[in-house]
Amino acid sequence: GFLAINHLWRGQVAEAEALMAEAESLLDDTHAAMASQPSVFHAGFVWDAAKEYAEARLTAAIFGGLPIPLPADLRLDPIPYLHGLGETVGECRRRMLDTLRNGDLDEAERLLGLMDSIVDLLADLDYPDGMTSSLRRTPDVARSLVERSRSDLTATAVQERLRRDLEQHRSG
């Protein structure tokens, strides 16, 4: 997942897709091999791999402006999927900051809206930590990223408005 996301950041979508396809195949093989031993599948290292895979697929969809895949679309258990979804908020924040630097306020707004939706979804899931592998902490971290992002977007939008008003005043 991590390497695929690095390729996405560099605009190397084909390379990222190849890594994600490889991860998908390995997860499928792991599911098949552990079908008779589900407790092993729920071991940390397998769930961590599934979470990383989910994060990569979700980040690729968001960066590409595509619909966000659901756990069933990725053939993943909901718990690592939801943890991966929470991790995408950080990737969205990084992407939003890049779009702000490039002056694309519309894309920054879209990303902030997605971040808000993800946090709202995760916050609505009120299940014991034992059932969700401590998912409760994820929306708290994501919410702080969203609030910082909202502040950054607001400051940039106000600065842009001020810049336009000054230009209009100079030329008017």
C-alpha positions as CSV (number, residue, x, y, z in Angstrom):
1,G,0.0,0.0,0.0
2,F,2.7,2.5,1.0
3,L,4.7,2.0,-2.2
4,A,1.5,2.3,-4.3
5,I,0.6,5.6,-2.6
6,N,4.1,6.9,-3.2
7,H,3.7,6.1,-6.9
8,L,0.3,7.9,-6.9
9,W,1.9,11.0,-5.4
10,R,4.5,11.0,-8.2
11,G,1.7,10.6,-10.8
12,Q,2.8,7.1,-11.7
13,V,-0.7,5.6,-11.8
14,A,0.3,2.5,-13.9
15,E,3.0,1.6,-11.4
16,A,0.6,2.1,-8.5
17,E,-2.0,0.0,-10.2
18,A,0.4,-2.8,-10.7
19,L,1.4,-2.8,-7.0
20,M,-2.2,-2.7,-5.9
21,A,-3.1,-5.6,-8.3
22,E,-0.2,-7.6,-6.8
23,A,-1.4,-6.8,-3.2
24,E,-4.9,-7.8,-4.2
25,S,-3.7,-11.1,-5.5
26,L,-1.6,-11.8,-2.4
27,L,-4.6,-11.0,-0.2
28,D,-6.8,-13.3,-2.2
29,D,-4.2,-16.1,-1.8
30,T,-4.0,-15.4,1.9
31,H,-7.8,-15.6,2.2
32,A,-7.8,-18.9,0.4
33,A,-4.9,-20.4,2.4
34,M,-6.4,-19.3,5.7
35,A,-10.1,-20.2,5.0
36,S,-10.0,-23.0,7.5
37,Q,-8.1,-20.8,10.1
38,P,-10.0,-17.5,10.3
39,S,-8.3,-16.5,13.6
40,V,-5.0,-16.4,11.8
41,F,-6.4,-14.2,9.1
42,H,-7.5,-11.7,11.8
43,A,-3.9,-11.5,13.0
44,G,-2.3,-8.1,13.0
45,F,0.0,-8.5,10.0
46,V,-2.7,-9.7,7.7
47,W,-5.1,-7.0,8.7
48,D,-2.4,-4.4,8.4
49,A,-1.7,-5.5,4.9
50,A,-5.5,-5.4,4.1
51,K,-5.7,-1.9,5.7
52,E,-2.7,-0.7,3.6
53,Y,-4.3,-2.2,0.4
54,A,-7.6,-0.4,1.2
55,E,-5.8,2.9,1.8
56,A,-4.0,2.6,-1.5
57,R,-7.2,1.7,-3.5
58,L,-9.2,4.5,-1.7
59,T,-6.5,7.1,-2.3
60,A,-6.3,6.1,-5.9
61,A,-10.0,6.5,-6.4
62,I,-10.1,9.9,-4.6
63,F,-7.1,11.2,-6.5
64,G,-8.7,10.0,-9.7
65,G,-12.0,11.6,-9.0
66,L,-13.7,8.2,-9.0
67,P,-16.4,6.8,-6.7
68,I,-15.0,5.5,-3.5
69,P,-15.0,1.6,-3.5
70,L,-16.8,-0.2,-0.8
71,P,-15.4,-3.1,1.2
72,A,-17.3,-5.6,-1.0
73,D,-15.8,-4.0,-4.1
74,L,-12.3,-4.6,-2.7
75,R,-13.3,-8.0,-1.2
76,L,-12.1,-6.8,2.2
77,D,-13.4,-7.3,5.7
78,P,-15.0,-4.0,6.9
79,I,-12.6,-3.5,9.8
80,P,-9.3,-3.1,7.9
81,Y,-11.3,-1.3,5.2
82,L,-12.5,1.3,7.7
83,H,-9.1,1.8,9.2
84,G,-7.8,2.3,5.6
85,L,-10.6,4.8,5.0
86,G,-9.5,6.7,8.0
87,E,-5.9,6.8,6.8
88,T,-7.0,8.3,3.5
89,V,-7.9,11.5,5.3
90,G,-4.2,12.2,5.8
91,E,-3.6,11.6,2.1
92,C,-6.5,13.9,1.2
93,R,-5.1,16.6,3.5
94,R,-1.7,16.4,1.7
95,R,-3.4,16.5,-1.6
96,M,-5.6,19.5,-0.5
97,L,-2.5,21.4,0.5
98,D,-0.9,20.8,-2.9
99,T,-4.1,22.0,-4.6
100,L,-4.1,25.1,-2.5
101,R,-0.5,25.9,-3.4
102,N,-1.6,25.5,-7.1
103,G,-4.6,27.8,-6.6
104,D,-7.3,25.1,-7.3
105,L,-9.8,26.1,-4.6
106,D,-12.6,23.9,-6.2
107,E,-10.5,20.7,-5.9
108,A,-9.5,21.7,-2.3
109,E,-13.2,22.1,-1.5
110,R,-14.0,18.7,-3.0
111,L,-11.3,17.1,-1.0
112,L,-12.4,18.8,2.2
113,G,-16.0,17.6,1.6
114,L,-14.7,14.0,1.2
115,M,-12.7,14.3,4.4
116,D,-15.7,15.6,6.2
117,S,-17.9,12.7,4.9
118,I,-15.3,10.1,5.9
119,V,-15.0,11.5,9.4
120,D,-18.8,11.6,9.8
121,L,-19.1,8.0,8.7
122,L,-16.4,6.8,11.0
123,A,-17.7,8.8,13.9
124,D,-21.2,7.2,13.4
125,L,-19.8,3.7,14.0
126,D,-20.2,3.3,17.7
127,Y,-19.0,-0.3,18.4
128,P,-16.8,-1.6,21.1
129,D,-13.1,-1.3,20.3
130,G,-12.7,-5.1,20.6
131,M,-15.0,-5.5,17.6
132,T,-13.4,-2.8,15.5
133,S,-9.7,-3.1,16.4
134,S,-9.7,0.3,18.2
135,L,-11.4,2.2,15.4
136,R,-12.7,4.9,17.8
137,R,-9.3,6.6,17.8
138,T,-9.2,6.9,14.0
139,P,-12.1,9.5,13.6
140,D,-10.5,11.6,16.4
141,V,-7.2,11.8,14.5
142,A,-9.0,12.4,11.2
143,R,-11.2,15.1,12.7
144,S,-8.2,17.1,13.8
145,L,-6.8,16.8,10.3
146,V,-10.1,18.0,8.8
147,E,-10.3,21.0,11.1
148,R,-6.7,22.0,10.3
149,S,-7.5,21.6,6.6
150,R,-10.7,23.7,6.9
151,S,-8.6,26.4,8.5
152,D,-6.0,26.3,5.7
153,L,-8.7,26.3,3.0
154,T,-10.5,29.2,4.7
155,A,-7.3,31.3,5.0
156,T,-6.4,30.6,1.4
157,A,-9.9,31.5,0.2
158,V,-9.9,34.8,2.2
159,Q,-6.4,35.7,0.8
160,E,-7.6,35.0,-2.7
161,R,-10.7,37.1,-2.3
162,L,-8.5,39.9,-0.9
163,R,-6.1,39.6,-3.8
164,R,-8.9,39.8,-6.3
165,D,-10.4,42.8,-4.6
166,L,-7.1,44.6,-4.6
167,E,-6.6,43.9,-8.3
168,Q,-10.1,45.1,-9.0
169,H,-9.5,48.3,-7.0
170,R,-6.2,49.0,-8.8
171,S,-7.7,48.5,-12.3
172,G,-11.0,50.3,-11.4
